[in-house]
Amino acid sequence: MQLQLQRPLCFFDLETTGVNIAKDRIVEISILKAFVDGSEKRETWLVNPEMPIPAEATAIHGITNEKVATAPTFKEIATEVYGWLKGCDLAGYNSDRFDIPLLAEEMLRAEIDVDFKKHKTIDVQTIFHKMEQRTLTAAYKFYCSKSLDDAHSASADTLATFEVLKAQIERYSDLENDVDKLSEFTTRHTSVDFAGFIRRNKEDEPIFGFGKHKGKTVVEVLQKEPGYFGWILEADFPLYTKKVLTAIRLNTLNNS
């Protein structure tokens, strides 16, 4: 099929030294420009990031320091790249959260003041996530090739979840059939409470995972702003979160 376009649409993708939008750099950029008449043109540039490419990044995209040693810097190709994008709409995969913000940083470093907010953008990943179901019914169909006819019945959902997990372990060779390993794999945050309002930092200290004190240790906040504890107890937080916070406070008082 041919896309119905009002102006050219540039699909682009970046390979980078990492995922820190503010600090990491482009090592490769590829653009596919789709025109209103259905024609296309493509271009790819290797880029010298002017910083070492971490081994973990090379393991993903295969681009080494040696491969980009004689490549131009982004500043040297920035005008050409912008020429491809100027007057176009933009499309990519996870581009709204990563590629566009990082490209904007590189453009600004190259002293090209571009405002990508003025371009219409399409993030194909977002379409995928919105259009493809992430329900137990869909998982049951995908992994077990069965229809969950009695969805949202606790009994049926429980059995389906059990069967889906077994099917996942069989399907993915890197999933270990071990509860501890599976728990570690599926835990998104190291939480002290179930809801994730209180988590642990790298030093294993309890920290707040929300609000104005997000990332600060609980002990530090309770010492400097004791009223924050009272506010949480009175606010609409889970009882278990309040229980955990109270235990931390009592332990702090006993050790002071």
Contacts in CASP RR format, 6 or more apart in sequence:
PFRMAT RR
TARGET T0000
AUTHOR 0000-0000-0000
METHOD contacts of the structure
MODEL  1
MQLQLQRPLCFFDLETTGVNIAKDRIVEISILKAFVDGSEKRETWLVNPE
MPIPAEATAIHGITNEKVATAPTFKEIATEVYGWLKGCDLAGYNSDRFDI
PLLAEEMLRAEIDVDFKKHKTIDVQTIFHKMEQRTLTAAYKFYCSKSLDD
AHSASADTLATFEVLKAQIERYSDLENDVDKLSEFTTRHTSVDFAGFIRR
NKEDEPIFGFGKHKGKTVVEVLQKEPGYFGWILEADFPLYTKKVLTAIRL
NTLNNS
2 38 0 8 1.000
3 9 0 8 1.000
3 34 0 8 1.000
3 38 0 8 1.000
5 34 0 8 1.000
5 35 0 8 1.000
5 36 0 8 1.000
5 38 0 8 1.000
5 89 0 8 1.000
6 36 0 8 1.000
7 36 0 8 1.000
7 87 0 8 1.000
7 88 0 8 1.000
7 89 0 8 1.000
8 33 0 8 1.000
8 34 0 8 1.000
8 35 0 8 1.000
8 36 0 8 1.000
8 87 0 8 1.000
8 88 0 8 1.000
8 89 0 8 1.000
9 33 0 8 1.000
9 34 0 8 1.000
9 88 0 8 1.000
9 89 0 8 1.000
9 90 0 8 1.000
9 91 0 8 1.000
9 122 0 8 1.000
10 31 0 8 1.000
10 32 0 8 1.000
10 33 0 8 1.000
10 34 0 8 1.000
10 84 0 8 1.000
10 85 0 8 1.000
10 88 0 8 1.000
10 89 0 8 1.000
10 90 0 8 1.000
10 91 0 8 1.000
11 31 0 8 1.000
11 32 0 8 1.000
11 33 0 8 1.000
11 34 0 8 1.000
11 91 0 8 1.000
11 92 0 8 1.000
12 29 0 8 1.000
12 30 0 8 1.000
12 31 0 8 1.000
12 32 0 8 1.000
12 85 0 8 1.000
12 90 0 8 1.000
12 91 0 8 1.000
12 92 0 8 1.000
12 95 0 8 1.000
12 99 0 8 1.000
12 103 0 8 1.000
13 29 0 8 1.000
13 30 0 8 1.000
13 92 0 8 1.000
13 93 0 8 1.000
13 99 0 8 1.000
14 26 0 8 1.000
14 28 0 8 1.000
14 29 0 8 1.000
14 98 0 8 1.000
14 99 0 8 1.000
14 102 0 8 1.000
14 103 0 8 1.000
15 26 0 8 1.000
15 27 0 8 1.000
15 28 0 8 1.000
15 29 0 8 1.000
15 61 0 8 1.000
15 63 0 8 1.000
16 24 0 8 1.000
16 25 0 8 1.000
16 26 0 8 1.000
16 27 0 8 1.000
16 49 0 8 1.000
16 57 0 8 1.000
16 102 0 8 1.000
17 24 0 8 1.000
17 25 0 8 1.000
17 27 0 8 1.000
17 49 0 8 1.000
17 51 0 8 1.000
17 52 0 8 1.000
17 53 0 8 1.000
17 54 0 8 1.000
17 57 0 8 1.000
18 24 0 8 1.000
18 54 0 8 1.000
18 57 0 8 1.000
19 98 0 8 1.000
21 98 0 8 1.000
21 101 0 8 1.000
21 102 0 8 1.000
21 105 0 8 1.000
22 105 0 8 1.000
24 102 0 8 1.000
25 47 0 8 1.000
25 49 0 8 1.000
25 50 0 8 1.000
25 51 0 8 1.000
25 74 0 8 1.000
25 106 0 8 1.000
26 47 0 8 1.000
26 49 0 8 1.000
26 74 0 8 1.000
26 102 0 8 1.000
26 103 0 8 1.000
26 106 0 8 1.000
27 46 0 8 1.000
27 47 0 8 1.000
27 48 0 8 1.000
27 49 0 8 1.000
27 53 0 8 1.000
27 57 0 8 1.000
27 61 0 8 1.000
27 63 0 8 1.000
27 68 0 8 1.000
28 44 0 8 1.000
28 45 0 8 1.000
28 46 0 8 1.000
28 47 0 8 1.000
28 61 0 8 1.000
28 63 0 8 1.000
29 44 0 8 1.000
29 45 0 8 1.000
29 47 0 8 1.000
29 81 0 8 1.000
29 103 0 8 1.000
30 42 0 8 1.000
30 43 0 8 1.000
30 44 0 8 1.000
30 45 0 8 1.000
31 42 0 8 1.000
31 43 0 8 1.000
31 44 0 8 1.000
31 81 0 8 1.000
31 84 0 8 1.000
31 85 0 8 1.000
32 40 0 8 1.000
32 41 0 8 1.000
32 42 0 8 1.000
33 40 0 8 1.000
33 41 0 8 1.000
33 42 0 8 1.000
33 84 0 8 1.000
33 88 0 8 1.000
34 40 0 8 1.000
35 41 0 8 1.000
43 84 0 8 1.000
45 71 0 8 1.000
45 72 0 8 1.000
45 77 0 8 1.000
45 80 0 8 1.000
45 81 0 8 1.000
46 63 0 8 1.000
46 67 0 8 1.000
46 68 0 8 1.000
46 71 0 8 1.000
47 68 0 8 1.000
47 71 0 8 1.000
47 72 0 8 1.000
47 73 0 8 1.000
47 74 0 8 1.000
47 77 0 8 1.000
48 68 0 8 1.000
48 69 0 8 1.000
48 70 0 8 1.000
48 71 0 8 1.000
48 72 0 8 1.000
48 73 0 8 1.000
49 68 0 8 1.000
49 73 0 8 1.000
49 74 0 8 1.000
50 73 0 8 1.000
52 65 0 8 1.000
53 63 0 8 1.000
53 64 0 8 1.000
53 65 0 8 1.000
53 68 0 8 1.000
57 63 0 8 1.000
58 64 0 8 1.000
74 81 0 8 1.000
74 106 0 8 1.000
74 109 0 8 1.000
74 110 0 8 1.000
75 109 0 8 1.000
75 110 0 8 1.000
75 111 0 8 1.000
78 106 0 8 1.000
78 107 0 8 1.000
78 110 0 8 1.000
78 112 0 8 1.000
79 110 0 8 1.000
79 112 0 8 1.000
82 107 0 8 1.000
82 112 0 8 1.000
82 114 0 8 1.000
85 114 0 8 1.000
85 119 0 8 1.000
87 119 0 8 1.000
88 119 0 8 1.000
89 119 0 8 1.000
89 120 0 8 1.000
89 121 0 8 1.000
89 122 0 8 1.000
90 100 0 8 1.000
90 116 0 8 1.000
90 119 0 8 1.000
90 120 0 8 1.000
90 121 0 8 1.000
90 122 0 8 1.000
91 121 0 8 1.000
91 122 0 8 1.000
91 123 0 8 1.000
91 124 0 8 1.000
92 99 0 8 1.000
92 122 0 8 1.000
92 123 0 8 1.000
92 124 0 8 1.000
92 125 0 8 1.000
93 123 0 8 1.000
93 124 0 8 1.000
93 125 0 8 1.000
94 123 0 8 1.000
94 125 0 8 1.000
95 121 0 8 1.000
95 123 0 8 1.000
95 124 0 8 1.000
95 125 0 8 1.000
96 121 0 8 1.000
96 123 0 8 1.000
96 126 0 8 1.000
97 123 0 8 1.000
100 116 0 8 1.000
100 121 0 8 1.000
103 116 0 8 1.000
104 114 0 8 1.000
104 116 0 8 1.000
107 113 0 8 1.000
107 114 0 8 1.000
108 114 0 8 1.000
132 138 0 8 1.000
135 151 0 8 1.000
136 148 0 8 1.000
136 151 0 8 1.000
136 157 0 8 1.000
136 160 0 8 1.000
136 161 0 8 1.000
136 164 0 8 1.000
137 147 0 8 1.000
137 148 0 8 1.000
137 151 0 8 1.000
139 160 0 8 1.000
139 164 0 8 1.000
140 146 0 8 1.000
140 147 0 8 1.000
140 148 0 8 1.000
140 160 0 8 1.000
140 163 0 8 1.000
140 164 0 8 1.000
141 147 0 8 1.000
141 148 0 8 1.000
143 163 0 8 1.000
143 164 0 8 1.000
143 167 0 8 1.000
143 168 0 8 1.000
143 171 0 8 1.000
144 160 0 8 1.000
144 163 0 8 1.000
144 164 0 8 1.000
144 167 0 8 1.000
146 160 0 8 1.000
146 163 0 8 1.000
148 156 0 8 1.000
148 157 0 8 1.000
148 160 0 8 1.000
149 156 0 8 1.000
150 156 0 8 1.000
151 157 0 8 1.000
165 182 0 8 1.000
168 175 0 8 1.000
169 175 0 8 1.000
169 177 0 8 1.000
169 182 0 8 1.000
175 181 0 8 1.000
175 182 0 8 1.000
175 185 0 8 1.000
176 182 0 8 1.000
189 196 0 8 1.000
189 199 0 8 1.000
190 199 0 8 1.000
190 200 0 8 1.000
191 198 0 8 1.000
191 199 0 8 1.000
191 200 0 8 1.000
192 198 0 8 1.000
192 199 0 8 1.000
192 200 0 8 1.000
192 206 0 8 1.000
192 244 0 8 1.000
192 248 0 8 1.000
193 238 0 8 1.000
193 240 0 8 1.000
193 241 0 8 1.000
193 243 0 8 1.000
193 244 0 8 1.000
193 245 0 8 1.000
194 238 0 8 1.000
194 240 0 8 1.000
194 241 0 8 1.000
195 237 0 8 1.000
195 238 0 8 1.000
195 240 0 8 1.000
195 241 0 8 1.000
196 209 0 8 1.000
196 210 0 8 1.000
196 241 0 8 1.000
197 208 0 8 1.000
197 209 0 8 1.000
197 210 0 8 1.000
197 237 0 8 1.000
197 238 0 8 1.000
197 241 0 8 1.000
198 206 0 8 1.000
198 207 0 8 1.000
198 208 0 8 1.000
198 209 0 8 1.000
198 218 0 8 1.000
198 241 0 8 1.000
198 244 0 8 1.000
198 245 0 8 1.000
198 248 0 8 1.000
199 206 0 8 1.000
199 207 0 8 1.000
199 208 0 8 1.000
199 209 0 8 1.000
200 206 0 8 1.000
200 207 0 8 1.000
201 207 0 8 1.000
201 215 0 8 1.000
201 217 0 8 1.000
205 217 0 8 1.000
205 218 0 8 1.000
205 219 0 8 1.000
206 217 0 8 1.000
206 218 0 8 1.000
206 219 0 8 1.000
206 244 0 8 1.000
206 248 0 8 1.000
207 214 0 8 1.000
207 215 0 8 1.000
207 216 0 8 1.000
207 217 0 8 1.000
207 218 0 8 1.000
208 214 0 8 1.000
208 215 0 8 1.000
208 216 0 8 1.000
208 218 0 8 1.000
208 221 0 8 1.000
209 215 0 8 1.000
213 221 0 8 1.000
213 225 0 8 1.000
213 228 0 8 1.000
218 245 0 8 1.000
218 248 0 8 1.000
219 248 0 8 1.000
219 252 0 8 1.000
221 228 0 8 1.000
222 228 0 8 1.000
222 229 0 8 1.000
222 248 0 8 1.000
222 249 0 8 1.000
222 252 0 8 1.000
223 252 0 8 1.000
229 245 0 8 1.000
229 249 0 8 1.000
232 241 0 8 1.000
232 242 0 8 1.000
232 245 0 8 1.000
233 242 0 8 1.000
233 245 0 8 1.000
233 246 0 8 1.000
END
